[in-house]
């Protein structure tokens, strides 16, 4: 794994400076909010902003339990799980470790928000980055909860459930193997533990650090997703529904910007009956692999340079896998 020569995780000189000035920044924000409160009330007291706030809170409430669960699991991996156990479970050969990590996602239900800190925790304990990233992509997409909700959303269509499973697993394993081939030449922030404590104290410190670090990016991603949900005209999607390739691209982009939890997106896909089954499958495969919320979480966990390369790669592999599997099964 290639690591950047910047300041160690999680920050650097700029981060340290901002941390020292944090009380003054908070005080300035509070004073500005007090001075502009009347204008802010008039601006926010509109139907569009009330809807925006509802969507924003819904995304946070939907994702936060899974994020907390992922942070706790990551802390367990980093502080409590022995290196010997990890070596037994995950093959040392990266080529073999990738499919093992992909299938491991079946056993751990969770949202995509939870998988990012878990991936960081796995790397901190010596799991090869290719396997950890494969797990990050597989866990929210191929677990039983997602497959059951897909079956409920598409009753009498087992081919759609199978297509989602195969396409999502292909994305995770495919990106993992691509990382095996080129990952050493790509930038990634080194996943160092924020402390040297072990046992229960190490667990608590790691969980606190990861929750604060990833929670901020979740909030920022939720703000972006809520804005797109409210201000993106749905007529744009309706205009391309009957054109296969345009509909595939439209729903792929829509899945990226809407940032919906993988355990609920099947119902949204099923509601878009005007689109082809292939386009609906693309929506369900792209969302758990690459969206605006995940992009910010990846940048926060692994570095901005990593996210700028990993997210477009994952998006392209997800679209290609969904189209090929959909063409075959649907």
N, C-alpha and C positions, 0 to 999 in steps of 0.2 A: 504493500500500500504506500502510495506516495503521500507524504504529508507536507503541508505548507511550512515555510520557514517564518511564518508570522508568530505573533505572541501566542502562548499556549491557550488552550481552551479554558474558559469560554470567551475571553475578550482580549484586550490589549491596552495600549496607552489611552486610546480614545474612550474605551469602555470604563477604565479606571477614573478618567477625568469626569465622565458623566456621572459615575457613581458618587464621586466626592461632591458634585454640584447638585445632587438629587434633591436635597431639602430646598434649595433655592428655586429649582425648577418647579417643584410642587407648589411652593408658595406663590410663584409667579402665575401658575395656571389657576390657582384658587382666586387670586386677586383679579385676574382677567375675567374669570367666570362671574365673579360678583359684579364687576363693572358693566358687563355686557348681558346680565341676566334678563333684562326686559326684552332686548332684541332677540336673544336666544329663545325665549318663550314664544315670541311671535313666529320665529322661523320654524321651530319644531312642532308647533301646534297646528299641523296640517294633516290631512288624511294620509298623504304619501309618507310623511315622517313617522306617523304613528304606526303605519304598516311596516316601515323599515325597522322600527324598534322591536316590533313583534317578531319579525323574521330573525333579527339579530339575536334576541334573547332565546328564540327557539333553537337556533343553531348552537349556541353556547350550552343550553340545557341538554340538548341531544348529545353533544360531543363530550361534555365535561366528565360524566361518569366513566366513559371509556378512557379518556385521557388520564384520569386519576388511576384507574386500574392499570393502564400501561406503565405509568410512572412507578407504581408499587411493584409491578412485575420486573421492570428494569432495575429498580433498587435491589430486589431480591437476587437478580442475576449478578449484579455488580458486587454485592456485599455478602451474600449468604451462600450462593451456589459455588461449590468447589470447582477448581479447574479440572480435576480428574473426572468429575461427572460430565462436564461439557466436552471434554476430549472423547469420552465414550459415546456420547450421543451424536456429536457432529464429526463426520470424517475429516481427517486432516487434509486430504486431497480436495482442493477447492472445486474441481469438476464434479466430484461425487457429493460434496457437501451441499451444493446448490439444490439438486432435486430433493435431498433429505429435508432441507430447510423449507422448500416449497410445500411438501407434504405435511410438515409440522404445523403449517398454518391451518390445516383442517381441524386440529385438536384444540386450538385456542381462539374461541370466538372473541371478536373485538372490533372496534371502529378503527378506521385508518389513522385517526389521531393517536390512538394508543400504541400503534406499532412503531412509530418513529422513535420515541424514547426507549422502547424495548430493543430496537436495533442498535441504538447507541450503547445500551447496557451490555448487549452481546459482544460488541466489538471491544468494550473495555475489559472483558474477561477473555479475550484472545480468540474469539470466533472470527474466522476469515470474513472480511467485509463483503465479499460476494454472497456468502451464505446469509449474513445478517440482512443485507439489502433484499435478498430473495424472500426472507421471512417477512420483512416490512411490507412487501407487495402482496404476499400470499395471504397473510393472516386475516386482513379485512375482506378478502374477496372470495375465499373458497371454504370458509368455515361453515358448519352446519346451520347456524342461525341465518346467514345470508341465503343459503340454498333453500331453506324452508320458506323464508319470506318470498323468495322468487317463485316457488311453486304455488304459494297462496295467491300471489299477484297474477300469475299466468295459469289458472286452473285448466287441467286437461292438456297442458303443453309441456310434457316432460322433456321434449327436445330443447326447449329454451333453458331449462335448468341445467341440463347436461352441457349445452353450448356455453353457458356462463361459466361453469366450473372449468371446462377444458380451456377456454380462451383465457380466463384469469390465471390459471396455473401456468399456461404457456407464456404469459407476460412475465410472471415472476421468475420462472426458470430461464426464460430467454434473456431477460435483463441481467440476471445473475451470471449467466455464461458470458455475456458481452463484457461484464465487469471483470471476469477472470481473464479475458483476452486483452483488455485495454485499461483496466482499472489502475494499474501501476503508473500510468501516465496521466491520470486525472487527479485534480486537486481534491483533497478531503481534509477537513479539520481533524486533527488527531483526537480520538475519544479517550481523554484522560479523566480519571476519577477526580472530583473536585477536592478530595481529601485523602488521607491515608488511613482513616479509621476503618475498623472491621466490625463484624458482628452486628448487634442491634443498633449501636450508635452510628456505624457506617451506613446501615440501611436507612435510618432516619435522616441523616445528613444528605445522602444521595437523593432520596425522595423529595426532600425540601428543595434542593438545588434544581432538580429536573422539572418539578412542578412549576416553580417560579419562572424558569427559563422558557419552557414550552408554552406555559399558559398565556404569556404575553403575545406570542405569535398566533395562538389560537384566537384570541380576541381580535387581533388585527385581521386575520383571515376571515373571521366571521363578519367583520365590518365590510370588507370587500364583497363577500358573497351576498350579504343582505342588499348592498347597493345594486349589484347586478340583478338580483331577483326582482327588485322593485322597478328599476329604471330601464331594463332591457325590454323593448317592445316584443311581445309574444307573436305579433303579426310577422316578424322577421322569420320565425321558425315555421309558421303556417305556410309561408310563401314558397318554401323549398321542400315541403313534406313529400310531394309526389315525384321528386327527382332523386334517384337513388344516391348518387355520389354526393350531391349537395346536401341531402338529408343526413348522410353519414357524417360529413364534416360538420354540419350544423349541430347535430346532437353531441358530437365529440366535444366541440367548443362549449356547448351548453353545459355538459357534464363537468367540464373543467371549471367554469365560472360559478355554477350554482352551488358547488361544494356540499352536496348532500351526503348524509351518512349512508354507508354501504348497506345497512340493514333496513333502509327505508326507500332506497332509490328505485327498487323494482316496481313499486306502486306508481311512482311518477312515470316510469317507462311504459307501464301498462296503460296509463291514462292517455298516452300519445298514440292513440289507435290509428291516426292518419299516416303514421310513419311505417316503413317496412320493418319486419322482424329483425333484419340485419342492423338497421339504424337503431332500433331499441336495444339490441344487444351491445352495440358500440357504446351507447349511453351508460349501460350498467358495468361495462368492463373498464372504461376510461375513468369514471368517477372515483372508484376506490384506489386507482393507481396514480392519478395525477389531477389535482385541482388546486385552486388558488390557496386554500387553507393549508394543504399539504406542502405546497411550494414554500410557503413561509416557515412551516415547521422544519422542512429539510434544510432551509437556509440557516435557521437558528441552531439546529443540531449538528449539521455537518459542514456548514459554511456556505456563503453566497456563491462562490465560484463553483462548488459542487452542484448546488441547486440549478444554476444556469445551464449545466450540461445534463444532469441526471433527469430533470423534469421533462425537457423536450424529447430526450431519448425514450423515456417511459411512455410518454404520450404517443409517440409514433409507433412504438411496438404494440401498445394497447389497441390502437386503431387497426393496425395490420392484422393482429391476432384475431380480433373480433370479426373483422370482415371475412377472413379465411375460414374460421370455424363456422360462422353464420352461413357462408356460401355452401359449406359442406353439409351442415345439419338442418338448416332452416330453409 
